[in-house]
Amino acid sequence: MSLEAWLVYLIAAVGLSLSPGPNGLLALTHGVLYGARATVATVIGGTLGFAVLIGLSLFGIGALLQANPGALSALRWLGGAYLVWLGLQLWNAPPPGRPSDAQSLDMSSVGSRFRQGLLTALTNPKALLFFAAFLPQFIDPTAALPAQFVMMAGTFVAIEFATEMLIAALAHRLRPWLEHSGHLFNRSCALIFIAIGVALPLK
């Protein structure tokens, strides 16, 4: 990839990362609930999921899904169901409170947050279709595909990680207010997750 093409890709990747989406909302929610440091696991899971989607897109899986309405429909319903499940979990969650050091370092909680970030990214069919349509514009057919994957995935992952961590850090500053209005926050975010989950399969 030439420097000029990479700069265009960089700008587009920044725009995509800044646009609202399920993983940004998850980073916001976890940033408030657990703090920015504990949300690193969520963000790592999400960015790993995006790297997998970029790889699938580059190697032609995105084109296969576009040509197979049944597979695309199944992926949409799977992603929608998972987001609705996340919303229901958040609806019933207690108000945000300050977690203890032991809670922050609990490995099962870290694993759970990592899986939520990973699955939220992997079950987002719009991200897969976007990458499948967008990435080919920057592929150099004369260059090795694995090297281009490293460049494209590495650039996007770095930008997405920084964006989601910024969201989590800013969200955590809202904790004093949320200690008094936590149920409202939880249920507002839950409704957004559920609305996205319901809308995904209908698109």
C-alpha positions as CSV (number, residue, x, y, z in Angstrom):
1,M,0.0,0.0,0.0
2,S,1.4,3.4,-1.0
3,L,1.7,6.2,1.5
4,E,-1.1,8.1,-0.2
5,A,-3.5,5.2,-0.1
6,W,-2.6,4.5,3.5
7,L,-3.4,8.1,4.5
8,V,-6.8,7.9,2.8
9,Y,-7.4,4.6,4.6
10,L,-6.3,6.2,7.9
11,I,-8.8,9.0,7.6
12,A,-11.6,6.6,6.7
13,A,-10.7,4.3,9.6
14,V,-10.8,7.3,12.0
15,G,-14.3,8.2,10.7
16,L,-15.5,4.7,11.1
17,S,-14.2,4.5,14.7
18,L,-15.8,7.7,15.7
19,S,-19.2,6.7,14.3
20,P,-21.7,5.3,16.9
21,G,-21.8,1.5,17.0
22,P,-22.3,-1.4,19.4
23,N,-18.7,-1.6,20.5
24,G,-18.4,2.1,21.3
25,L,-21.6,1.8,23.3
26,L,-20.2,-1.2,25.1
27,A,-17.0,0.7,25.9
28,L,-19.1,3.5,27.3
29,T,-21.1,1.2,29.5
30,H,-18.2,-0.7,30.8
31,G,-16.2,2.5,31.3
32,V,-18.9,3.8,33.6
33,L,-19.4,0.5,35.4
34,Y,-15.8,-0.7,35.9
35,G,-13.5,2.3,35.0
36,A,-11.2,2.8,32.1
37,R,-8.5,0.3,33.3
38,A,-10.9,-2.6,33.7
39,T,-12.5,-1.8,30.3
40,V,-9.2,-2.5,28.6
41,A,-10.3,-6.2,28.4
42,T,-13.5,-5.2,26.7
43,V,-11.7,-3.0,24.2
44,I,-9.1,-5.7,23.4
45,G,-11.8,-8.2,22.8
46,G,-13.6,-5.8,20.4
47,T,-10.5,-4.8,18.5
48,L,-9.5,-8.5,18.1
49,G,-13.0,-9.1,16.7
50,F,-12.6,-6.3,14.2
51,A,-9.2,-7.7,13.1
52,V,-10.8,-11.1,12.5
53,L,-13.6,-9.4,10.4
54,I,-10.9,-7.5,8.4
55,G,-9.2,-10.8,7.7
56,L,-12.4,-12.5,6.7
57,S,-13.2,-9.6,4.4
58,L,-9.9,-9.6,2.7
59,F,-10.0,-13.3,2.1
60,G,-13.4,-13.3,0.5
61,I,-15.8,-14.3,3.2
62,G,-17.6,-11.0,2.9
63,A,-18.3,-11.5,-0.8
64,L,-19.6,-15.0,0.0
65,L,-22.1,-13.6,2.6
66,Q,-23.3,-11.0,0.1
67,A,-24.0,-13.7,-2.4
68,N,-25.7,-16.0,0.1
69,P,-28.8,-14.3,1.6
70,G,-29.4,-17.2,4.0
71,A,-26.0,-16.9,5.6
72,L,-26.3,-13.1,5.9
73,S,-29.7,-13.4,7.4
74,A,-28.4,-16.0,9.9
75,L,-25.5,-13.7,10.9
76,R,-27.9,-10.8,11.3
77,W,-30.2,-12.7,13.6
78,L,-27.3,-14.1,15.6
79,G,-25.9,-10.6,16.1
80,G,-29.3,-9.1,16.9
81,A,-30.0,-11.8,19.5
82,Y,-26.7,-11.3,21.2
83,L,-27.2,-7.5,21.5
84,V,-30.7,-8.0,22.9
85,W,-29.3,-10.5,25.5
86,L,-26.7,-7.8,26.5
87,G,-29.4,-5.3,26.8
88,L,-31.5,-7.5,29.1
89,Q,-28.5,-8.2,31.2
90,L,-27.8,-4.5,31.6
91,W,-31.5,-3.7,32.3
92,N,-31.4,-5.9,35.4
93,A,-27.9,-4.9,36.5
94,P,-27.5,-2.9,39.8
95,P,-26.6,0.8,39.6
96,P,-23.0,1.5,38.8
97,G,-20.8,1.5,41.9
98,R,-17.1,1.7,42.6
99,P,-15.7,-1.8,42.2
100,S,-13.1,-3.0,44.7
101,D,-9.6,-3.8,43.7
102,A,-10.4,-7.5,44.0
103,Q,-13.3,-7.2,41.7
104,S,-11.2,-5.2,39.1
105,L,-8.6,-8.0,39.1
106,D,-11.0,-10.9,39.1
107,M,-10.0,-13.1,36.1
108,S,-13.5,-14.3,35.4
109,S,-14.8,-10.7,35.2
110,V,-11.9,-9.8,32.9
111,G,-12.7,-12.9,30.7
112,S,-16.4,-12.0,30.6
113,R,-15.7,-8.4,29.5
114,F,-13.2,-9.7,26.9
115,R,-15.8,-12.1,25.5
116,Q,-18.5,-9.4,25.4
117,G,-16.3,-7.1,23.4
118,L,-15.2,-9.9,21.0
119,L,-18.7,-11.2,20.4
120,T,-20.2,-7.8,19.9
121,A,-17.7,-7.1,17.1
122,L,-17.9,-10.6,15.5
123,T,-21.7,-10.6,15.4
124,N,-22.0,-7.2,13.7
125,P,-22.8,-8.1,10.1
126,K,-22.8,-4.4,9.0
127,A,-19.1,-4.2,10.0
128,L,-18.3,-7.3,8.0
129,L,-20.1,-6.0,4.9
130,F,-18.5,-2.5,5.3
131,F,-15.0,-4.0,5.4
132,A,-15.9,-6.3,2.5
133,A,-17.0,-3.3,0.4
134,F,-14.4,-0.9,1.6
135,L,-11.1,-2.7,1.9
136,P,-10.8,-3.9,-1.7
137,Q,-10.3,-0.3,-2.8
138,F,-6.9,-0.3,-1.0
139,I,-5.7,-3.8,-2.0
140,D,-2.6,-3.9,-4.2
141,P,-3.0,-7.0,-6.4
142,T,0.8,-7.1,-7.0
143,A,1.6,-7.2,-3.2
144,A,1.4,-10.1,-0.8
145,L,-2.1,-10.2,0.8
146,P,-0.9,-11.2,4.3
147,A,1.4,-8.1,4.5
148,Q,-1.6,-5.9,3.5
149,F,-3.7,-7.5,6.1
150,V,-1.2,-6.7,8.8
151,M,-1.1,-3.1,7.6
152,M,-4.9,-2.6,7.3
153,A,-5.8,-4.5,10.4
154,G,-3.0,-3.0,12.5
155,T,-4.0,0.5,11.5
156,F,-7.7,0.0,12.3
157,V,-7.1,-1.8,15.5
158,A,-4.8,0.9,16.8
159,I,-7.3,3.6,16.0
160,E,-10.3,1.7,17.4
161,F,-8.4,0.8,20.6
162,A,-7.5,4.5,21.2
163,T,-11.1,5.7,20.4
164,E,-12.8,3.1,22.7
165,M,-10.4,3.8,25.6
166,L,-11.0,7.5,25.2
167,I,-14.8,6.8,25.4
168,A,-14.3,4.6,28.5
169,A,-12.1,7.2,30.2
170,L,-14.6,10.0,29.7
171,A,-17.5,7.9,30.7
172,H,-15.9,7.0,34.0
173,R,-15.9,10.7,35.0
174,L,-19.7,10.5,35.1
175,R,-19.6,8.0,38.0
176,P,-20.6,10.5,40.7
177,W,-23.8,11.4,38.8
178,L,-24.5,7.8,38.0
179,E,-24.3,6.7,41.6
180,H,-27.6,8.7,42.0
181,S,-29.1,8.0,38.5
182,G,-27.5,4.6,37.8
183,H,-30.8,2.7,37.1
184,L,-31.8,5.3,34.5
185,F,-28.4,5.0,32.8
186,N,-28.4,1.2,32.8
187,R,-31.9,1.1,31.4
188,S,-31.3,3.8,28.8
189,C,-28.2,1.9,27.5
190,A,-30.1,-1.4,27.7
191,L,-32.9,0.0,25.5
192,I,-30.3,1.2,22.9
193,F,-28.7,-2.3,22.9
194,I,-32.1,-3.9,22.5
195,A,-33.1,-1.4,19.7
196,I,-30.0,-2.1,17.8
197,G,-30.4,-5.8,18.3
198,V,-34.0,-5.8,17.0
199,A,-33.2,-3.5,14.1
200,L,-30.2,-5.5,12.8
201,P,-32.1,-8.5,11.4
202,L,-34.7,-6.3,9.8
203,K,-32.3,-4.3,7.7
